[in-house]
């Protein structure tokens, strides 16, 4: 089959790889009908994530049609359309029973190695390095789905692929980020970063009862989309950003802040910052630092943005202001049914985010377009 594969920093290729096969009775195999490039995939492209090997198949935002099922699988039938969560969960360990699916204790074959660095294993992930299990991703013609009786959700008739595809990751991720803010009716929520996750965080904060959402970015297309979703906007490169945040909130500050940028945020460093990143693949915590500054005392900072290694955090500010921080990979399986219901009821149409569509053969160019934000690109969908 054809698939998008990793070959090193900035080297993404479309090539022939082996077709997936059933490896466990609980597996299914899907014919991929739509997949997407995630901001997290750009971290792989940039060389920030260790344990990537040449020819690894990329992609963790995937859906498709069931074409094969394991002998022990009874949840799905041939021909049914399903959306696949990016997190792989067994459904049986204590974390899964607590609905902390991204912390599954069993699904990551590299869990013992991961525990040497983190203390414990966490869930396997599709297309996201051998530290997370080395599972082939879904930017391909076919995908093997382990623990398929736990993960995927059937797509109701009448909904298009583009309406439901983002249930695989970024819609639940934005929703969990907003939910982690413990939003009370009328709260003010500040969102750093108006990329795909930030856009869904804005939508979700409104759905959860926020009175105001203020969103920060510098890309005009992203700011316009945030405004269309009801957010007020600021540029994060404003030298007086904190003063403007206080002015907009009557000196009180936002009740919660969602940091939807992560390790590749940009600060005031200019050319030197870019050079340092190119030479060291260093993680840049500027958005996180500013989010901690912006949040009101006693407030909550929600962090869906991805970090891999160590960063500098101003702990004196964090402790002194009595902040709460909530983080983590998304427990996608927890959100699939309620968010699917929101789509069915017409309360949200996630396809609003899509700006570009490509075929699989054009995947390497699609990565560059998404990374460089060419032609107003906000979200790319690939249709194999």
N, C-alpha and C positions, 0 to 999 in steps of 0.2 A: 504494500500500500504506500501511498504518498503521505509524508508527514513533515512538519517543521521541526528541525533539529538544531541543537546547540553545538557549536564547534569552537567556542572561545569568545572572548570579549568582542562584541559588535559583529559577530559572525553567525548569523542565523541562515539556515539553508532549507530548501525544500528538496527532499530526497526520498528514495525508495527504502523502506524498512520492512521487517517481517510483519506479517499480519498477526494480530493478537490471537491467542487461543484460550480456551477455558482451562484454568489451572486449579480451580476449586469448585466444589458443587454449588456454592453460593454465588458464583460469578454470573454475570451476563456480559454479552458483547453487544455494543450498539454500532450502528452505522451513523456516523456523525453528520447531522444535517446543518448544524450551526455551532460555531465556537467563537471565542473572542480573545483579544489580547488585553491583558490586565496590566495595570501599573506595576504590579509585582513581577511580571514577566520582564519588564524593563530593568529591574534589579539584576536578573539573570543575564540579560543582554549586556549590562554594564560591568559584569564581572564581580559583583558584590557578594554573591552567594557561593560559599565553598561547596565542595563535593559534587560539582557538575562534571560530567564526562562527555567526551566527544560522541556525537550521534544520539544523545539523550533527546527523547521526544518531548516537546514543550506543550504547555497549555493546561489550564485548570478551570476554564469556564466553557462548559460543554453540554450539549444535549444531542439527542438523536433517536433513532428507531431501533428497537430491540430486534436483533437478528439471530441470536443464539443464547440459550440459557443452560446453566449447569443442572446436573441431575437432581440436586437437592433444592433447586430454586422454584418457588411457586408464586411469588408476588407478581411478576410480570409475564406477559405472553408475547409471543412473536408478533412484530408489527406495531406494538404500542410505542407511543412517543414518551420519552422521559427526559427530565432535567437531572443532571448529575452534580451533587455537591462537590466542592473542591476538597473538602475534608473527608477522609476515609475512616469509618468508625465501625467497630464490631457489634455494638448494640448490647453487649453483655457484661463488660467490665464495670467497675464502680463508677468511673467517670461518665460512661455512656448512660448508666442508670440515673446519674445526677443531671443528665442532659448537657454535660460538658463535652460534647462530641469531638471538638478539636483537640481534646486532651486524652483521647482514647489510649488505653494502656497496651493494646494488643495489635493494632493495625499497622504499626511501623516496624518492618523487618530490621531496621537499623536502630531500634529503640535502645539497645544496650550501649551502642556507641554514642548515641545522642545523650544518654543519661550521664556519660562521663563528663560531658560539658555542662549539662543543665540540671543534673541531679536526678531527673526522671525522664522517661520517654514521653513523647506526645504523638499525636495521630500522624499517620502517613498522609501525604498530599500528592495529588496528581501533578506530574511534570515539574517537580520543584526540588531537585537535587537528591543525591543518595543519602544525605543526612535525614531526609524525610521519606526514605523507603525506596527510592529509585523507581517509582511507578511511572510508566509511560504516560504522557499527557494526552490531551484530547484535541490538539491542533493537528488532526490527522483524519484519514478516511474512516478509521474504526478505532474503538476504544474498549479495552477490557475494564469492567467495573467490579472490583472485589466487594464483598459484603453488600451485594446489590439488594438484599432484602431489607437493609437498614437505610441505605443512602438515598437513591433516586426517588423522584416523585413523578407520577403519571400526569401528563398534560391533558386537561379536559378538551373535548371537542370544541371547536370554535375559537380557540386561542392560537395565534400565530407563534412561530418560533421566536420571532423578535420580541414579542410581548413577555415571554417567559424565560428566555435564555439567561438573563441576569440573576435569576434565582440561584444559579450555580455559585455565586460569590458576591458580587458587588451590591446587589439590593439587600440581601441579609446583612452584609458587612456594614453598610450605611445605617440600616435599621438597628442593629445591635449597638453601634456606636451611639446612636441617639438614645436608645433604651438605657444604656449604661450611664447616661446623664441624670437619670431619675427625674425627668422633666415634670415639673408641676405646672398646672394651668397658668398661662400668662408669663412663664419664665422667658428670659432672654438667653439665647444660645448663640455662641460665636463659633463659626466653622472656619478653620484654617485649611485652605486648599479646595478649589472648586473643580477638581478632577472628577472622574466617575464616582468614586466612593463619596467624595464631598458632596456631589450633587444628590446622591441618594440619602446622605445624612441630612441635607437640607429638607428634602421631601419628607423624610421620616420624622424629623423634629416637628414639622408642622402637623403631621398626622397624629403625633403624640401630645399635642396641645401647647406647643411653644407659642408665646405671644408675639415674640420677635425673633427673627434669625438674621444675624449679621455674618456675611461671608467675605473671606479675603482671598484674593488672587491678583495676578497682573495680566492674565491672558484675556483679551476683550471678549472672545467668544464664550469663555467659561463664566465670566462675570455677567454677561447678558443672559445666559441660561439660568444662572442663580437668581437673577432678578425676575425672570419669568416664573420661577418657582416661589416667588414671594419674599426673597431675601433682600435686605439692604446690603450694599457692598462697599468695601474699602480695598485699597491697594496695599499689599503687605510690604512693599518697598518704601512706604511713606516713612520719612525720618521721624515724624511725630506720631507714629501709629498709636502708641499707648494713650497719648493725649486725646486723639480723635475717638478712640474706643470709650474713654471716660466721658468725653463730651456727648457722645451719642446715647450714653446710658445714664445721664444725669449724675455722673461721678460715682455711680454704684458698681459699674462693671457687669459683665455677663455672669449669669448664674452657673453656667457650665460652658466648657470649651471643648470642641471636637478637633483633634489634631489629625487631619486626614492626609498628611504629607509623608511623614516618616523620614527615612535616612538620607534622602537626596534633596532635602530642602535647601534653599538658597538664602544666604545671609548677605552681609555688607562687603564680603571679601573680594568680589569682582574677579579680575584675572587671576590673582593669587589663589583664590578659593578653587577656581576651575583647575589650575595647575596642580594644586595639592590633591584634588580628587583624582585626576588622571594618573598621578604618580603613585598614589597609595590606596586607591579605592576606599578612601576614608568616608565613614558615615558622618552626615552633617545634621546636627540636632537643632538647627536654628529655629525651625517652626515649633519644636517641643519647648525650647527655652522661652520663646515668645508667648506660647500658649499658657505656660505657668505664670508668666508675668501678667497676662491679660485677665486671667480668671479672678473673680472676686474672692476675698477671704471666705473660707468655709465652703467654697464651691467645688465642682467636680471637673476634672480633666479626663476626657475619654480619648483613648489612643488606639484607633484602628490602623494608623500608619505603621508600616513594617520597619523593624530594626533587626539586624542580624547579630552584631557584636556589641561592643561597649561604646557608650557616649557620655559626654559630660552633662550632668543634670545639676542645676542649682538647688541642692538639697536644703540650704538654709532658707531660701524663699519658699520651697515646697512645704517644709515643716512649719516655718514661721507663720504662713498664711493658713495653716490647718486644712490643706487641700486633700481631696481624695482623687486618686488616679485609678481608672479601670482600663484594662488592656486585654489583648489576647486575640488569637486567631478566632474566626467566627464559628459558632456552633450551628452551622448551616441547617442541619437536620431539624433543629428545634423550630426554625422559622418557616420551613417550606409550606406547610399547610396554611397557616394564617396569612402569609404574604400572597400565596396563590389565590386565596379568597379575596384579598383586596384587589387583585388584578381582575378576577372574575366579576366583582361587583362594580368595576369601573372607577374605583377610587384612585387608582394610579395605573398608568400605562408606561412601563419601563422603557419602551422603545423610543421615548422622547430623547434619549441620550445618544442614539446612533447618528453619526455623521458620515461614516465611510464604510463601504462594503468591498471586500476583495475575495478572489478565489484563492485556493490553497497555494497554487503555483506562485502567486504574487505575494505570499506571506512575508518573505524577507523585506520587500519594499513596504509592506503594511507596517512592519515593526518600525522602520525608519520614519514613516509618516507619523505614526503615533508618538514616537519618542520626540521628534522635532516639532510636533504640533503644526505640521504643514497644512495649508489649505483649510484652516479652521478645524482641524481634527480634534475631537473630544473622545470619541469611542469608535473602535474598529470592530466590525463583525466579519468573520470569514465563513464562507459557505463552501465546504469541500465538494 
